[in-house]
Amino acid sequence: MADIGYTYGYYTELNPLNTQLTFLYRGVAPPKIANACELGFGQGVSVNIHAAASNVRWWGTDFNPAQAGFAQDLASGSGAAANLFDESFEEFCARPDLPQMDYVGLHGIWSWISDENRAVIVDFLRRKLKVGGVLYISYNTQPGWAAMVPMRDLFVEHAAVMGSPGEGRVARVDAALAFAEKLLAANPGFARANPGIPERMKKVLSHNRNYVAHEYFNRDWEPMSFGRMAHWLGPAKLTYAGPANSTELVDAINLTAEQQALLKEIPDPNFRQTVRDFCVNQTFRRDYWVRGARALAPAEQSDSLRRRSVVLTTHPSEVTFKASGAQGEVALNESIYRPILELLADHTPRTIGELEQVLRPREVSFGQLVQALMVLGGKGAVYAAQDAATIDAARSTCLRLNRELMKAAKFGKDLSHLASPVTGGGISAPRFHQIFLQSAVEGKTQPDAWAQDAWAVLQSQNQKVVKDGKPLETPEENLSELRQGARDFQEKRLPILRSLCA
Ligand SMILES: C[S@@+](CC[C@H](N)C(=O)[O-])C[C@H]1O[C@@H](n2cnc3c(N)ncnc32)[C@H](O)[C@@H]1O
């Protein structure tokens, strides 16, 4: 799929710092990461943010030259240590100048490449991933995808048989989706036997077309079971180390008591994951694997956890006391979560040991605190923070990268994150927030002035604010909406961006 550009997504799972709390929570020694590599970096937003925001040296490739070009421009703008290429996996993995890696990340790659390419990557991991090094890998899996397999085959066959190459990729994608809708409207037996399909179809239709083209219309597409994945990674001597989304670490949110008991009876850790995927009807796995999992003694585990710092990345009023997992929405105990949010409300990093001390009189135990931090991590509200020296060293590259990202967002690219020297990763900042921030950086102090600036940007590009799926027509409607957005931004997001991205 080299003829259609990918989205400008940022993925926090690819931030190497995220490994630390997950590994410690599971009682496994976390990796020390100096050299890292991302294979198939798309537009390169994640790799650039991670290179600018930490002291990790990055390498990466994506064979789409337009995407690699955008990524290289960002890297030269930030001046961060990111060596980015437009080589195929085969070419890149054979480069003689690559160091041994502490971390290799692949997001949204494995299910969409051929077996030959999978073999290239596993061989790379075997040769280049250090002992103790970590692989982050995400992939489509069964059983959650099982019912969609025939639908994806239908899309692809429609595009091949009914579409013509001359009409372009997007037109073929649209035509195939329209045909699938027509089929479902005819109430086929397949939809009756798989009642979740119409809902899944709605989701497909709601996605950006570039995303849909890459997800469903790629030549290769294979949802793989956990067991087969473990088999693939065997030659690289990798062991499963845990989920990258920390909500998945907390069984109570994802499994019934009966399911937890069933899983406990299974001695083989890999088979346990396969069975867990049935329990939660898993569609997409985001996992860490490690070359040699070293178990920590319980005292070492809690000591290391106490020394880690965390930071709140959301306005406390926006954090609900609910968490979503495979069991649906679960209520969180406010008497545990509220004081944690209060303590972190100034968006300054605090060690877990410090939080423990303050929370002890409020009868929050160390175990409850750590579990709550993992749940808040899964909700995207609390992230691990880097040490003070690393934060200071990363400030200037983040500043330069953020300038580039804000410029691209101003001109309409769908970029929604800025780099944070505190978290070593990205912080959510949708396009309008980036435009408001730019005005604030230029010294304008009032939200009304930021709204005026945003409206001027939109007018210069013949654009309008879209509300509830419809463009607002008059300048007054647009300005009023932008003013409201700017006031919300001033109250809830600007303090966070000032603390975390400056
Ligand atoms: C589904 S996209 C995911 C991009 C990015 N990791 C993300 O999640 O935003 C897959 C990417 O892999 C790249 N890719 C696919 N096969 C490749 C290969 N053999 N060598 C290098 N890049 C490849 C594509 O150009 C595309 O950008």
The ligand as an SDF file (V2000), in Angstrom:
LIG
                    3D

 27 29  0  0  0  0  0  0  0  0999 V2000
   -0.7210    0.2960    8.7790 C   0  0  0  0  0  0  0  0  0  0  0  0
    0.6400    1.3580    8.5550 S   0  0  0  0  0  0  0  0  0  0  0  0
    1.1790    1.6830   10.2240 C   0  0  0  0  0  0  0  0  0  0  0  0
    2.0410    2.8960   10.3520 C   0  0  0  0  0  0  0  0  0  0  0  0
    2.4340    3.2930   11.7700 C   0  0  0  0  0  0  0  0  0  0  0  0
    3.2190    2.2770   12.4240 N   0  0  0  0  0  0  0  0  0  0  0  0
    1.2020    3.6490   12.5570 C   0  0  0  0  0  0  0  0  0  0  0  0
    0.6990    2.7810   13.2680 O   0  0  0  0  0  0  0  0  0  0  0  0
    0.7390    4.7870   12.4510 O   0  0  0  0  0  0  0  0  0  0  0  0
    1.9000    0.2610    7.9290 C   0  0  0  0  0  0  0  0  0  0  0  0
    3.1470    0.9820    7.5120 C   0  0  0  0  0  0  0  0  0  0  0  0
    4.1710    0.0310    7.2240 O   0  0  0  0  0  0  0  0  0  0  0  0
    4.8690    0.4270    6.0660 C   0  0  0  0  0  0  0  0  0  0  0  0
    5.3780   -0.8210    5.4580 N   0  0  0  0  0  0  0  0  0  0  0  0
    4.6440   -1.8910    5.0650 C   0  0  0  0  0  0  0  0  0  0  0  0
    5.4380   -2.8550    4.5630 N   0  0  0  0  0  0  0  0  0  0  0  0
    6.7070   -2.3940    4.6600 C   0  0  0  0  0  0  0  0  0  0  0  0
    7.9810   -2.9390    4.3030 C   0  0  0  0  0  0  0  0  0  0  0  0
    8.0800   -4.1520    3.7570 N   0  0  0  0  0  0  0  0  0  0  0  0
    9.0840   -2.1970    4.5240 N   0  0  0  0  0  0  0  0  0  0  0  0
    8.9730   -0.9560    5.0900 C   0  0  0  0  0  0  0  0  0  0  0  0
    7.8010   -0.3970    5.4320 N   0  0  0  0  0  0  0  0  0  0  0  0
    6.6750   -1.0920    5.2310 C   0  0  0  0  0  0  0  0  0  0  0  0
    3.8270    1.1460    5.2350 C   0  0  0  0  0  0  0  0  0  0  0  0
    4.3930    2.0760    4.3290 O   0  0  0  0  0  0  0  0  0  0  0  0
    2.9500    1.8340    6.2830 C   0  0  0  0  0  0  0  0  0  0  0  0
    3.3750    3.1470    6.5580 O   0  0  0  0  0  0  0  0  0  0  0  0
  1  2  1  0
  2  3  1  0
  2 10  1  0
  3  4  1  0
  4  5  1  0
  5  6  1  0
  5  7  1  0
  7  8  2  0
  7  9  1  0
 10 11  1  0
 11 12  1  0
 11 26  1  0
 12 13  1  0
 13 14  1  0
 13 24  1  0
 14 15  1  0
 14 23  1  0
 15 16  2  0
 16 17  1  0
 17 18  1  0
 17 23  2  0
 18 19  1  0
 18 20  2  0
 20 21  1  0
 21 22  2  0
 22 23  1  0
 24 25  1  0
 24 26  1  0
 26 27  1  0
M  CHG  2   2   1   9  -1
M  END
$$$$
